[in-house]
Amino acid sequence: MLNDILQPKTALFEDGLQTVLRGHENRSRRVVILKGNLTVNVRSEGRGISARVGKDGLYGFASIAEYTPEAAEKVLKAAKNNALLLARHAEKRFPMPPAFERGIVPLNCPIVDTEQKKIIEACRALDTYIEKTYPDLTSRTVIYSEDSQDRIIYSSDACCGHVTSPRCYIYVFLNSVTKDGVPVELFKALGGAGSFDDQFADLTKYYPDIEALYKKLKDKAEGVYAEAGYKQVVLGGMMGGMLAHEAVGHTVEADLVLGGSVAGPNLRKRVASDLVNLTDFAHTYNGGLAPLPVFLDDEGIRATDAPLIENGILTGYMNNRETAEHFGVNPAGNARAWTFADEPLIRMRNTCVLPGKNTVEELIASVDDGYYLIDSGNGQADLTGEFMFGVTCGYEIKHGKLGRALLDTTVSGVAFDMLKTVDMVSDTVEWSSSGFCGKKQMIPVGMGGPHMRCMIMIGGR
């Protein structure tokens, strides 16, 4: 954990300059067990200090890969000089975003440094369990992945605080073959926010998840290709979460809106059916912690929820301080940076479609001839909202009942068109925080959603 060496340096903040001083440490670990063999065992750490200084609507940024009082003084001076240089040569002067709520955001949770040996032993134990329980698998892989951010932030005109973002996952990959000898694979991410003991003190709690994954894999080994065309489908929560993030979320990041995304001309217009509500949650969902809690962003803004779509109407964007001033709204804490050397960008946190009123069983029972699409291994979308996602796990629906499993396929469409076809939404939400978003710099994100019945273009063989 970082010690606070930055607070005394706030005495160097100058009137008339908007200043943020940030100490930032990243730690990552990765262990890979492939068919019982330890093939990867790595750990990396990096820490440093950055400063961003604003003058006349222009920002100077500087960073250094040291965490010392002297380094803090260096980056403050360099960032100030960069800002003043830009201001001297700018043809126009722009107002800086106004001051916001002052206050201290307390440390949300500690980051525990678990012994690497303990992590390896847990991965070996889980691999041994899988080997003994499912001897007919052709291959198996157990991957431990941990990343954490530890940040101390001081802002001249907003909030200050010490906040952390630890998370750890074990990814279980299971492999089999079809009756024709074609390899098939499925994986499951086990874990979540917190340190190793928070998630993996008891491995047996994940045995039911591995059993469900194995059954889906065996179904897939007997699977069929989907019939290509425009079909009625039930999207599982993770498919809906991928859509919410990739095809909708990026289009409503305010910097991309200003860059020409489809969301720009659609503000306060209908972009989905009445049943669709989408929010980027900060740190709390349904009375508990969101999958990836964010309490304070890297501009010193206390994080709050950002409603994006309400009853099918696009109502807002995700902003930093600058774009919030441009659009005449308050920022909600979406400015995030991955390392000390990165400037904060507008990023998602926990983007989720809100639940509806129907059960999952009711959604499936309502489809006469369609598909149940559960998981996606990858996806891409552009600023028009056009998307294509891979489908790694799914089933036929025939006369309201699940049929044969599907082999890998794809779905595609335009998000705001597809969301207008949503006519049933389940009353439960599935969440995941195992992914990264790669917008210019990596950042961990949470995403999720309920099951949704809609129309979508599905690929065939």
C-alpha positions as a Markdown table, in Angstrom:
| # | Residue | x | y | z |
|---|---|---|---|---|
| 1 | Met | 0.0 | 0.0 | 0.0 |
| 2 | Leu | 1.2 | 3.5 | -0.7 |
| 3 | Asn | 2.2 | 5.8 | 2.1 |
| 4 | Asp | 0.9 | 9.4 | 1.8 |
| 5 | Ile | 4.0 | 11.5 | 1.0 |
| 6 | Leu | 1.9 | 13.9 | -1.2 |
| 7 | Gln | -0.1 | 15.9 | 1.2 |
| 8 | Pro | 2.7 | 18.3 | 2.2 |
| 9 | Lys | 3.3 | 19.1 | -1.5 |
| 10 | Thr | -0.2 | 20.5 | -1.8 |
| 11 | Ala | 1.4 | 23.7 | -0.3 |
| 12 | Leu | 2.9 | 24.1 | -3.8 |
| 13 | Phe | -0.5 | 24.3 | -5.5 |
| 14 | Glu | -0.8 | 27.8 | -6.9 |
| 15 | Asp | -3.9 | 30.1 | -7.0 |
| 16 | Gly | -5.4 | 30.3 | -10.5 |
| 17 | Leu | -4.1 | 26.9 | -11.6 |
| 18 | Gln | -6.3 | 23.8 | -11.4 |
| 19 | Thr | -4.0 | 21.1 | -10.1 |
| 20 | Val | -4.3 | 17.4 | -9.5 |
| 21 | Leu | -1.4 | 15.5 | -7.9 |
| 22 | Arg | -1.7 | 11.6 | -8.0 |
| 23 | Gly | 0.4 | 8.9 | -6.6 |
| 24 | His | -0.3 | 5.6 | -8.3 |
| 25 | Glu | 0.8 | 2.0 | -8.0 |
| 26 | Asn | -0.2 | -1.0 | -10.2 |
| 27 | Arg | 0.5 | -4.6 | -9.3 |
| 28 | Ser | -0.3 | -7.6 | -11.5 |
| 29 | Arg | 0.2 | -11.3 | -11.1 |
| 30 | Arg | -0.4 | -14.2 | -13.5 |
| 31 | Val | -0.1 | -18.0 | -12.9 |
| 32 | Val | -0.9 | -20.5 | -15.6 |
| 33 | Ile | -1.4 | -24.3 | -15.0 |
| 34 | Leu | -1.7 | -26.2 | -18.3 |
| 35 | Lys | -2.7 | -29.8 | -17.9 |
| 36 | Gly | -0.9 | -29.9 | -14.5 |
| 37 | Asn | 2.2 | -28.1 | -15.6 |
| 38 | Leu | 3.1 | -24.6 | -14.3 |
| 39 | Thr | 3.9 | -22.7 | -17.5 |
| 40 | Val | 3.6 | -19.1 | -16.3 |
| 41 | Asn | 4.5 | -17.5 | -13.0 |
| 42 | Val | 5.0 | -13.8 | -13.2 |
| 43 | Arg | 4.5 | -10.7 | -11.0 |
| 44 | Ser | 5.0 | -7.1 | -11.8 |
| 45 | Glu | 4.7 | -3.8 | -10.0 |
| 46 | Gly | 5.1 | -0.2 | -11.0 |
| 47 | Arg | 4.5 | 3.1 | -9.1 |
| 48 | Gly | 5.0 | 6.7 | -9.7 |
| 49 | Ile | 3.6 | 10.2 | -9.5 |
| 50 | Ser | 1.8 | 12.4 | -12.0 |
| 51 | Ala | 0.5 | 15.9 | -12.0 |
| 52 | Arg | -2.0 | 17.7 | -14.2 |
| 53 | Val | -2.2 | 21.5 | -14.1 |
| 54 | Gly | -4.9 | 23.5 | -15.9 |
| 55 | Lys | -4.5 | 27.1 | -17.1 |
| 56 | Asp | -6.9 | 29.0 | -19.5 |
| 57 | Gly | -8.7 | 25.7 | -20.4 |
| 58 | Leu | -5.4 | 24.0 | -21.3 |
| 59 | Tyr | -3.7 | 21.3 | -19.4 |
| 60 | Gly | -0.1 | 20.5 | -18.7 |
| 61 | Phe | 0.7 | 16.9 | -17.7 |
| 62 | Ala | 3.9 | 15.3 | -16.3 |
| 63 | Ser | 4.8 | 12.0 | -14.7 |
| 64 | Ile | 7.8 | 10.3 | -13.2 |
| 65 | Ala | 8.5 | 6.6 | -12.3 |
| 66 | Glu | 9.5 | 7.5 | -8.7 |
| 67 | Tyr | 7.5 | 7.8 | -5.5 |
| 68 | Thr | 9.4 | 10.3 | -3.4 |
| 69 | Pro | 8.7 | 13.8 | -2.1 |
| 70 | Glu | 11.3 | 15.1 | -4.6 |
| 71 | Ala | 9.6 | 13.4 | -7.5 |
| 72 | Ala | 6.3 | 15.1 | -6.5 |
| 73 | Glu | 8.0 | 18.5 | -6.6 |
| 74 | Lys | 9.4 | 17.7 | -10.0 |
| 75 | Val | 6.1 | 16.7 | -11.7 |
| 76 | Leu | 4.3 | 19.7 | -10.2 |
| 77 | Lys | 6.8 | 22.1 | -11.6 |
| 78 | Ala | 6.9 | 20.3 | -15.0 |
| 79 | Ala | 3.2 | 20.1 | -15.4 |
| 80 | Lys | 2.8 | 23.8 | -14.4 |
| 81 | Asn | 5.5 | 24.8 | -17.0 |
| 82 | Asn | 3.7 | 22.7 | -19.6 |
| 83 | Ala | 0.4 | 24.4 | -18.9 |
| 84 | Leu | 1.9 | 27.9 | -18.9 |
| 85 | Leu | 3.7 | 27.2 | -22.2 |
| 86 | Leu | 0.5 | 26.1 | -23.9 |
| 87 | Ala | -1.4 | 29.1 | -22.5 |
| 88 | Arg | 1.2 | 31.5 | -23.8 |
| 89 | His | 0.9 | 30.2 | -27.3 |
| 90 | Ala | -2.9 | 29.6 | -27.4 |
| 91 | Glu | -4.9 | 31.9 | -29.7 |
| 92 | Lys | -7.9 | 31.8 | -27.4 |
| 93 | Arg | -8.5 | 31.6 | -23.7 |
| 94 | Phe | -11.1 | 29.2 | -22.3 |
| 95 | Pro | -12.7 | 29.0 | -18.9 |
| 96 | Met | -11.6 | 26.2 | -16.6 |
| 97 | Pro | -14.3 | 23.9 | -15.3 |
| 98 | Pro | -15.7 | 25.2 | -12.1 |
| 99 | Ala | -14.7 | 24.0 | -8.6 |
| 100 | Phe | -16.7 | 21.0 | -7.3 |
| 101 | Glu | -17.5 | 19.4 | -3.9 |
| 102 | Arg | -14.5 | 19.5 | -1.6 |
| 103 | Gly | -13.9 | 16.7 | 0.9 |
| 104 | Ile | -12.0 | 13.6 | 1.7 |
| 105 | Val | -12.9 | 10.2 | 0.3 |
| 106 | Pro | -11.6 | 7.5 | 2.8 |
| 107 | Leu | -9.7 | 4.4 | 1.9 |
| 108 | Asn | -12.3 | 1.9 | 0.7 |
| 109 | Cys | -10.3 | -1.3 | 1.3 |
| 110 | Pro | -6.7 | -2.5 | 1.8 |
| 111 | Ile | -4.7 | -4.4 | -0.8 |
| 112 | Val | -3.4 | -7.6 | 0.7 |
| 113 | Asp | -0.1 | -9.0 | -0.7 |
| 114 | Thr | -0.6 | -12.8 | -0.8 |
| 115 | Glu | 2.3 | -15.1 | -1.1 |
| 116 | Gln | 2.9 | -16.3 | -4.7 |
| 117 | Lys | 3.3 | -19.8 | -3.3 |
| 118 | Lys | -0.2 | -19.8 | -1.9 |
| 119 | Ile | -1.6 | -18.7 | -5.2 |
| 120 | Ile | 0.2 | -21.5 | -7.1 |
| 121 | Glu | -1.0 | -24.1 | -4.6 |
| 122 | Ala | -4.6 | -23.0 | -5.0 |
| 123 | Cys | -4.3 | -23.2 | -8.8 |
| 124 | Arg | -2.8 | -26.7 | -8.6 |
| 125 | Ala | -5.5 | -27.8 | -6.2 |
| 126 | Leu | -8.2 | -26.6 | -8.6 |
| 127 | Asp | -6.5 | -28.2 | -11.5 |
| 128 | Thr | -6.2 | -31.6 | -9.7 |
| 129 | Tyr | -9.9 | -31.4 | -8.8 |
| 130 | Ile | -10.8 | -30.9 | -12.4 |
| 131 | Glu | -8.5 | -33.7 | -13.6 |
| 132 | Lys | -10.0 | -36.2 | -11.2 |
| 133 | Thr | -13.6 | -35.1 | -11.6 |
| 134 | Tyr | -13.7 | -34.8 | -15.4 |
| 135 | Pro | -11.1 | -37.3 | -16.8 |
| 136 | Asp | -12.6 | -37.3 | -20.3 |
| 137 | Leu | -11.5 | -33.7 | -21.0 |
| 138 | Thr | -8.9 | -33.4 | -23.8 |
| 139 | Ser | -7.3 | -30.4 | -22.1 |
| 140 | Arg | -7.7 | -28.0 | -19.2 |
| 141 | Thr | -6.1 | -24.7 | -18.2 |
| 142 | Val | -6.3 | -22.9 | -14.9 |
| 143 | Ile | -5.2 | -19.2 | -15.0 |
| 144 | Tyr | -4.9 | -16.9 | -12.0 |
| 145 | Ser | -5.0 | -13.2 | -12.9 |
| 146 | Glu | -4.7 | -10.4 | -10.4 |
| 147 | Asp | -4.4 | -6.7 | -10.9 |
| 148 | Ser | -4.8 | -3.8 | -8.5 |
| 149 | Gln | -4.6 | 0.0 | -8.5 |
| 150 | Asp | -3.6 | 2.0 | -5.4 |
| 151 | Arg | -4.1 | 5.7 | -5.8 |
| 152 | Ile | -3.6 | 8.8 | -3.6 |
| 153 | Ile | -5.2 | 11.9 | -5.2 |
| 154 | Tyr | -5.0 | 15.6 | -4.2 |
| 155 | Ser | -7.0 | 18.1 | -6.1 |
| 156 | Ser | -6.8 | 21.9 | -5.7 |
| 157 | Asp | -10.6 | 22.4 | -6.2 |
| 158 | Ala | -12.3 | 19.1 | -5.8 |
| 159 | Cys | -12.1 | 16.0 | -3.6 |
| 160 | Cys | -9.0 | 14.2 | -2.3 |
| 161 | Gly | -8.6 | 10.7 | -1.1 |
| 162 | His | -6.8 | 7.3 | -1.0 |
| 163 | Val | -8.7 | 4.7 | -3.0 |
| 164 | Thr | -7.9 | 1.2 | -4.2 |
| 165 | Ser | -9.2 | -1.2 | -6.9 |
| 166 | Pro | -8.1 | -4.7 | -6.3 |
| 167 | Arg | -9.5 | -7.7 | -8.2 |
| 168 | Cys | -8.5 | -11.3 | -8.8 |
| 169 | Tyr | -9.8 | -14.1 | -10.9 |
| 170 | Ile | -9.2 | -17.7 | -11.7 |
| 171 | Tyr | -10.1 | -18.5 | -15.3 |
| 172 | Val | -11.0 | -22.2 | -16.0 |
| 173 | Phe | -10.7 | -23.3 | -19.6 |
| 174 | Leu | -12.2 | -26.8 | -20.5 |
| 175 | Asn | -11.6 | -28.5 | -23.8 |
| 176 | Ser | -13.3 | -31.4 | -25.5 |
| 177 | Val | -14.0 | -32.5 | -29.1 |
| 178 | Thr | -17.1 | -33.0 | -31.2 |
| 179 | Lys | -18.2 | -36.3 | -32.7 |
| 180 | Asp | -16.3 | -35.2 | -35.8 |
| 181 | Gly | -13.1 | -34.6 | -33.9 |
| 182 | Val | -13.4 | -30.8 | -34.0 |
| 183 | Pro | -12.1 | -29.1 | -30.8 |
| 184 | Val | -14.5 | -27.1 | -28.6 |
| 185 | Glu | -13.7 | -24.9 | -25.6 |
| 186 | Leu | -15.5 | -23.0 | -22.9 |
| 187 | Phe | -14.2 | -20.9 | -20.1 |
| 188 | Lys | -15.5 | -19.5 | -16.8 |
| 189 | Ala | -14.1 | -16.6 | -14.8 |
| 190 | Leu | -14.3 | -17.2 | -11.1 |
| 191 | Gly | -13.6 | -14.5 | -8.5 |
| 192 | Gly | -14.2 | -10.7 | -8.4 |
| 193 | Ala | -13.2 | -7.6 | -6.6 |
| 194 | Gly | -10.9 | -7.9 | -3.6 |
| 195 | Ser | -7.7 | -9.7 | -2.7 |
| 196 | Phe | -6.9 | -13.5 | -3.0 |
| 197 | Asp | -8.4 | -14.5 | 0.4 |
| 198 | Asp | -11.6 | -12.6 | -0.3 |
| 199 | Gln | -12.3 | -14.8 | -3.3 |
| 200 | Phe | -10.4 | -18.0 | -3.0 |
| 201 | Ala | -10.1 | -19.0 | 0.7 |
| 202 | Asp | -12.6 | -21.7 | -0.1 |
| 203 | Leu | -12.3 | -23.2 | -3.6 |
| 204 | Thr | -15.1 | -25.7 | -3.1 |
| 205 | Lys | -17.7 | -22.9 | -3.5 |
| 206 | Tyr | -16.7 | -22.8 | -7.2 |
| 207 | Tyr | -17.3 | -26.5 | -7.8 |
| 208 | Pro | -20.9 | -26.0 | -8.9 |
| 209 | Asp | -19.7 | -23.4 | -11.5 |
| 210 | Ile | -17.2 | -25.8 | -12.9 |
| 211 | Glu | -19.8 | -28.5 | -13.1 |
| 212 | Ala | -22.2 | -26.2 | -15.0 |
| 213 | Leu | -19.3 | -25.3 | -17.3 |
| 214 | Tyr | -18.5 | -28.9 | -18.0 |
| 215 | Lys | -22.1 | -29.8 | -18.8 |
| 216 | Lys | -22.3 | -26.9 | -21.3 |
| 217 | Leu | -19.1 | -28.1 | -22.9 |
| 218 | Lys | -20.4 | -31.6 | -23.3 |
| 219 | Asp | -23.6 | -30.2 | -24.8 |
| 220 | Lys | -21.5 | -28.1 | -27.2 |
| 221 | Ala | -19.5 | -31.1 | -28.3 |
| 222 | Glu | -22.9 | -32.5 | -29.6 |
| 223 | Gly | -23.9 | -29.1 | -30.9 |
| 224 | Val | -25.1 | -27.8 | -34.2 |
| 225 | Tyr | -24.6 | -24.7 | -36.2 |
| 226 | Ala | -27.2 | -21.9 | -36.0 |
| 227 | Glu | -29.4 | -21.2 | -38.9 |
| 228 | Ala | -28.3 | -17.8 | -40.3 |
| 229 | Gly | -30.8 | -15.0 | -40.4 |
| 230 | Tyr | -32.8 | -12.4 | -38.5 |
| 231 | Lys | -34.0 | -14.3 | -35.5 |
| 232 | Gln | -35.9 | -13.9 | -32.2 |
| 233 | Val | -33.4 | -14.6 | -29.4 |
| 234 | Val | -33.0 | -14.4 | -25.7 |
| 235 | Leu | -29.7 | -12.7 | -24.8 |
| 236 | Gly | -28.2 | -13.9 | -21.6 |
| 237 | Gly | -27.0 | -11.3 | -19.1 |
| 238 | Met | -23.3 | -11.5 | -20.2 |
| 239 | Met | -24.3 | -11.0 | -23.8 |
| 240 | Gly | -26.4 | -8.0 | -22.8 |
| 241 | Gly | -23.5 | -6.7 | -20.7 |
| 242 | Met | -21.2 | -7.0 | -23.7 |
| 243 | Leu | -23.7 | -5.1 | -25.8 |
| 244 | Ala | -24.1 | -2.4 | -23.1 |
| 245 | His | -20.4 | -1.8 | -22.9 |
| 246 | Glu | -19.2 | -2.2 | -26.5 |
| 247 | Ala | -22.1 | -1.1 | -28.7 |
| 248 | Val | -23.7 | 1.5 | -26.5 |
| 249 | Gly | -21.3 | 2.5 | -23.7 |
| 250 | His | -18.5 | 3.8 | -26.0 |
| 251 | Thr | -20.9 | 5.8 | -28.1 |
| 252 | Val | -22.1 | 7.8 | -25.0 |
| 253 | Glu | -18.6 | 8.6 | -23.7 |
| 254 | Ala | -18.6 | 12.4 | -24.1 |
| 255 | Asp | -15.2 | 12.7 | -25.7 |
| 256 | Leu | -16.3 | 10.2 | -28.4 |
| 257 | Val | -19.7 | 12.0 | -28.7 |
| 258 | Leu | -17.7 | 15.2 | -29.5 |
| 259 | Gly | -15.7 | 13.0 | -32.0 |
| 260 | Gly | -18.9 | 12.2 | -33.9 |
| 261 | Ser | -20.5 | 9.1 | -32.3 |
| 262 | Val | -24.1 | 8.2 | -33.2 |
| 263 | Ala | -25.1 | 9.3 | -29.7 |
| 264 | Gly | -24.5 | 13.0 | -30.4 |
| 265 | Pro | -27.7 | 13.6 | -32.5 |
| 266 | Asn | -29.7 | 11.2 | -30.5 |
| 267 | Leu | -29.7 | 12.9 | -27.1 |
| 268 | Arg | -33.2 | 13.0 | -25.6 |
| 269 | Lys | -34.4 | 10.8 | -28.5 |
| 270 | Arg | -35.7 | 7.2 | -28.5 |
| 271 | Val | -32.8 | 4.7 | -28.9 |
| 272 | Ala | -34.5 | 1.6 | -27.4 |
| 273 | Ser | -37.8 | 0.2 | -26.3 |
| 274 | Asp | -39.5 | 1.5 | -23.2 |
| 275 | Leu | -38.2 | -1.6 | -21.3 |
| 276 | Val | -34.5 | -0.6 | -21.7 |
| 277 | Asn | -32.8 | 1.4 | -18.9 |
| 278 | Leu | -29.0 | 1.7 | -18.9 |
| 279 | Thr | -26.8 | 3.2 | -16.1 |
| 280 | Asp | -23.1 | 3.4 | -15.5 |
| 281 | Phe | -23.0 | 2.6 | -11.8 |
| 282 | Ala | -20.2 | 4.1 | -9.6 |
| 283 | His | -19.8 | 1.9 | -6.6 |
| 284 | Thr | -23.2 | 0.6 | -5.4 |
| 285 | Tyr | -25.9 | -1.5 | -7.0 |
| 286 | Asn | -29.1 | -2.8 | -5.4 |
| 287 | Gly | -27.9 | -2.1 | -1.9 |
| 288 | Gly | -24.5 | -3.7 | -2.2 |
| 289 | Leu | -21.2 | -3.0 | -3.8 |
| 290 | Ala | -21.0 | -2.9 | -7.6 |
| 291 | Pro | -18.6 | -5.5 | -9.2 |
| 292 | Leu | -15.9 | -2.9 | -9.6 |
| 293 | Pro | -16.5 | -0.1 | -7.1 |
| 294 | Val | -15.2 | 3.4 | -8.0 |
| 295 | Phe | -15.4 | 6.0 | -5.3 |
| 296 | Leu | -13.2 | 8.8 | -6.6 |
| 297 | Asp | -12.0 | 9.4 | -10.1 |
| 298 | Asp | -8.5 | 10.7 | -11.1 |
| 299 | Glu | -9.7 | 14.3 | -11.4 |
| 300 | Gly | -10.9 | 14.3 | -7.8 |
| 301 | Ile | -14.6 | 13.9 | -8.5 |
| 302 | Arg | -16.6 | 11.9 | -6.0 |
| 303 | Ala | -18.1 | 9.1 | -8.1 |
| 304 | Thr | -21.9 | 8.9 | -8.6 |
| 305 | Asp | -24.1 | 6.9 | -10.9 |
| 306 | Ala | -24.5 | 8.1 | -14.5 |
| 307 | Pro | -27.9 | 7.4 | -16.0 |
| 308 | Leu | -27.6 | 6.9 | -19.8 |
| 309 | Ile | -30.9 | 5.5 | -21.1 |
| 310 | Glu | -34.2 | 5.9 | -19.3 |
| 311 | Asn | -37.3 | 4.1 | -20.6 |
| 312 | Gly | -35.7 | 3.9 | -24.0 |
| 313 | Ile | -34.7 | 7.6 | -24.2 |
| 314 | Leu | -31.0 | 8.6 | -24.3 |
| 315 | Thr | -30.7 | 11.0 | -21.4 |
| 316 | Gly | -27.0 | 11.6 | -20.9 |
| 317 | Tyr | -23.4 | 10.9 | -21.4 |
| 318 | Met | -20.4 | 9.9 | -19.4 |
| 319 | Asn | -18.2 | 12.9 | -18.8 |
| 320 | Asn | -15.0 | 14.3 | -17.4 |
| 321 | Arg | -14.9 | 17.8 | -15.9 |
| 322 | Glu | -14.2 | 19.5 | -19.2 |
| 323 | Thr | -17.0 | 17.8 | -21.2 |
| 324 | Ala | -19.4 | 18.1 | -18.3 |
| 325 | Glu | -18.9 | 21.9 | -18.5 |
| 326 | His | -19.4 | 21.8 | -22.3 |
| 327 | Phe | -22.7 | 19.9 | -22.0 |
| 328 | Gly | -23.9 | 21.9 | -18.9 |
| 329 | Val | -24.1 | 18.9 | -16.5 |
| 330 | Asn | -22.2 | 17.7 | -13.4 |
| 331 | Pro | -19.4 | 15.1 | -13.8 |
| 332 | Ala | -20.1 | 11.8 | -12.2 |
| 333 | Gly | -16.5 | 10.5 | -11.7 |
| 334 | Asn | -15.8 | 8.8 | -15.1 |
| 335 | Ala | -12.2 | 10.2 | -15.6 |
| 336 | Arg | -9.9 | 7.2 | -15.0 |
| 337 | Ala | -6.2 | 6.4 | -15.7 |
| 338 | Trp | -4.6 | 3.0 | -15.8 |
| 339 | Thr | -1.0 | 3.9 | -14.6 |
| 340 | Phe | 0.7 | 6.9 | -13.1 |
| 341 | Ala | 2.0 | 7.8 | -16.6 |
| 342 | Asp | -1.5 | 8.0 | -18.1 |
| 343 | Glu | -3.7 | 11.0 | -18.3 |
| 344 | Pro | -7.3 | 10.4 | -17.1 |
| 345 | Leu | -9.8 | 9.5 | -19.9 |
| 346 | Ile | -13.5 | 9.2 | -19.9 |
| 347 | Arg | -14.1 | 5.5 | -19.0 |
| 348 | Met | -17.0 | 3.2 | -18.0 |
| 349 | Arg | -17.1 | 1.7 | -14.5 |
| 350 | Asn | -20.1 | -0.7 | -14.1 |
| 351 | Thr | -22.3 | -0.4 | -17.1 |
| 352 | Cys | -25.5 | -2.3 | -16.9 |
| 353 | Val | -29.0 | -2.6 | -18.3 |
| 354 | Leu | -31.5 | -2.6 | -15.4 |
| 355 | Pro | -33.8 | -5.5 | -14.7 |
| 356 | Gly | -37.4 | -5.8 | -15.8 |
| 357 | Lys | -40.3 | -7.9 | -14.5 |
| 358 | Asn | -40.2 | -11.3 | -16.2 |
| 359 | Thr | -38.4 | -14.4 | -15.2 |
| 360 | Val | -35.7 | -16.0 | -17.4 |
| 361 | Glu | -38.0 | -19.0 | -17.7 |
| 362 | Glu | -40.8 | -16.8 | -19.0 |
| 363 | Leu | -38.5 | -15.3 | -21.6 |
| 364 | Ile | -37.4 | -18.8 | -22.9 |
| 365 | Ala | -41.0 | -20.1 | -22.8 |
| 366 | Ser | -42.2 | -17.2 | -25.0 |
| 367 | Val | -40.0 | -18.1 | -27.9 |
| 368 | Asp | -41.4 | -20.5 | -30.5 |
| 369 | Asp | -38.4 | -20.8 | -32.8 |
| 370 | Gly | -35.2 | -19.0 | -31.9 |
| 371 | Tyr | -32.0 | -19.1 | -29.8 |
| 372 | Tyr | -30.8 | -18.6 | -26.3 |
| 373 | Leu | -27.4 | -16.9 | -26.5 |
| 374 | Ile | -25.4 | -17.1 | -23.2 |
| 375 | Asp | -21.8 | -16.1 | -23.6 |
| 376 | Ser | -19.5 | -14.1 | -25.9 |
| 377 | Gly | -15.8 | -14.6 | -26.2 |
| 378 | Asn | -15.1 | -11.4 | -28.1 |
| 379 | Gly | -16.7 | -8.5 | -29.8 |
| 380 | Gln | -16.2 | -5.2 | -31.6 |
| 381 | Ala | -18.3 | -2.1 | -32.3 |
| 382 | Asp | -17.7 | 1.3 | -33.8 |
| 383 | Leu | -19.1 | 4.8 | -33.1 |
| 384 | Thr | -22.1 | 4.2 | -35.3 |
| 385 | Gly | -23.2 | 1.6 | -32.8 |
| 386 | Glu | -22.7 | -1.2 | -35.4 |
| 387 | Phe | -21.5 | -4.3 | -33.6 |
| 388 | Met | -20.4 | -7.9 | -34.2 |
| 389 | Phe | -20.0 | -10.3 | -31.3 |
| 390 | Gly | -18.8 | -13.9 | -31.1 |
| 391 | Val | -21.2 | -16.4 | -29.4 |
| 392 | Thr | -19.4 | -19.2 | -27.6 |
| 393 | Cys | -22.3 | -20.7 | -25.7 |
| 394 | Gly | -25.9 | -21.0 | -26.7 |
| 395 | Tyr | -28.9 | -23.2 | -27.3 |
| 396 | Glu | -31.8 | -23.6 | -29.7 |
| 397 | Ile | -35.2 | -22.7 | -28.5 |
| 398 | Lys | -38.0 | -24.8 | -29.9 |
| 399 | His | -41.6 | -24.3 | -28.8 |
| 400 | Gly | -40.6 | -22.6 | -25.6 |
| 401 | Lys | -38.0 | -25.2 | -24.6 |
| 402 | Leu | -34.2 | -25.4 | -24.9 |
| 403 | Gly | -33.0 | -27.7 | -27.6 |
| 404 | Arg | -29.5 | -28.6 | -28.9 |
| 405 | Ala | -26.4 | -26.5 | -28.0 |
| 406 | Leu | -24.8 | -24.3 | -30.6 |
| 407 | Leu | -21.4 | -24.3 | -32.0 |
| 408 | Asp | -19.5 | -21.0 | -32.2 |
| 409 | Thr | -21.4 | -18.3 | -34.2 |
| 410 | Thr | -21.7 | -14.5 | -34.4 |
| 411 | Val | -24.4 | -11.9 | -34.0 |
| 412 | Ser | -24.4 | -8.5 | -35.6 |
| 413 | Gly | -26.5 | -5.3 | -35.9 |
| 414 | Val | -26.8 | -1.7 | -35.0 |
| 415 | Ala | -27.3 | -1.2 | -31.2 |
| 416 | Phe | -29.9 | 1.5 | -31.2 |
| 417 | Asp | -32.0 | -0.5 | -33.8 |
| 418 | Met | -31.6 | -3.8 | -32.0 |
| 419 | Leu | -32.5 | -2.3 | -28.6 |
| 420 | Lys | -35.8 | -1.0 | -30.0 |
| 421 | Thr | -36.9 | -4.7 | -30.6 |
| 422 | Val | -36.5 | -5.6 | -26.9 |
| 423 | Asp | -39.9 | -6.6 | -25.7 |
| 424 | Met | -39.2 | -8.7 | -22.5 |
| 425 | Val | -36.5 | -8.1 | -19.8 |
| 426 | Ser | -35.8 | -10.5 | -16.9 |
| 427 | Asp | -36.0 | -9.6 | -13.3 |
| 428 | Thr | -32.4 | -10.7 | -12.4 |
| 429 | Val | -29.0 | -9.2 | -13.4 |
| 430 | Glu | -25.7 | -11.1 | -14.1 |
| 431 | Trp | -22.5 | -9.2 | -13.5 |
| 432 | Ser | -18.9 | -9.6 | -14.4 |
| 433 | Ser | -15.8 | -7.5 | -13.6 |
| 434 | Ser | -13.2 | -9.8 | -15.1 |
| 435 | Gly | -12.6 | -7.8 | -18.3 |
| 436 | Phe | -10.5 | -4.9 | -19.5 |
| 437 | Cys | -11.5 | -2.1 | -21.8 |
| 438 | Gly | -8.8 | -1.0 | -24.3 |
| 439 | Lys | -9.8 | 2.5 | -25.2 |
| 440 | Lys | -6.3 | 4.1 | -25.7 |
| 441 | Gln | -5.1 | 2.6 | -22.4 |
| 442 | Met | -6.3 | -0.5 | -20.5 |
| 443 | Ile | -8.7 | -0.2 | -17.6 |
| 444 | Pro | -10.7 | -2.8 | -15.6 |
| 445 | Val | -14.4 | -2.5 | -16.0 |
| 446 | Gly | -17.6 | -4.1 | -14.7 |
| 447 | Met | -20.5 | -4.9 | -17.0 |
| 448 | Gly | -23.8 | -6.8 | -16.8 |
| 449 | Gly | -27.4 | -7.0 | -17.5 |
| 450 | Pro | -30.6 | -9.0 | -17.4 |
| 451 | His | -31.8 | -11.5 | -20.0 |
| 452 | Met | -33.6 | -9.7 | -22.9 |
| 453 | Arg | -35.8 | -11.0 | -25.7 |
| 454 | Cys | -35.1 | -9.2 | -28.9 |
| 455 | Met | -34.5 | -9.6 | -32.7 |
| 456 | Ile | -31.0 | -10.0 | -33.9 |
| 457 | Met | -29.0 | -11.1 | -37.0 |
| 458 | Ile | -27.2 | -14.4 | -36.3 |
| 459 | Gly | -24.6 | -16.0 | -38.4 |
| 460 | Gly | -24.6 | -19.6 | -39.5 |
| 461 | Arg | -21.8 | -22.0 | -40.2 |
